Amino acid sequence: MEITNEHNERMAKLTFASVYPHYLTKVERKGRTKEELHQVISWLTGFSENDIKRLLDNKSTFQEFFQQAKLHPNAHKITGVICGYRVEDIPNPLTQQVRYLDKLVDELAKGRKMEKILR
């Protein structure tokens, strides 16, 4: 699948607060916890619990979200397909970072062990 500029712009403007409830529902429906979701988010971004709450309360866009993040040095090891896209081949850095997060949430929901998720 090819990623268009419109797709990249849409990803940048999407708010973390609008996607977060979907992440939470997905992982809880599969028997995982909010705490585990936050652990995954914190591993990827370096955010604390307070940071996550602030970003949700401020309705930060994914662009703002990832501008404030300190991406984990092993984030590049996140590979595979999510939403029809191979994450390691996404050329736009912001779109790739959003898909990294999507991939980690997906792995959590699929029951993967935390030590495997947190490369």
Secondary structure, DSSP 8 states (H G I E B T S, - for coil): ----HHHHHHHHHSBHHHHHHHHHHHHHHTT--HHHHHHHHHHHH---HHHHHHHHHTT-BHHHHHHH----TTGGG--SEETTEEGGG--SHHHHHHHHHHHHHHHHHTT--HHHH--
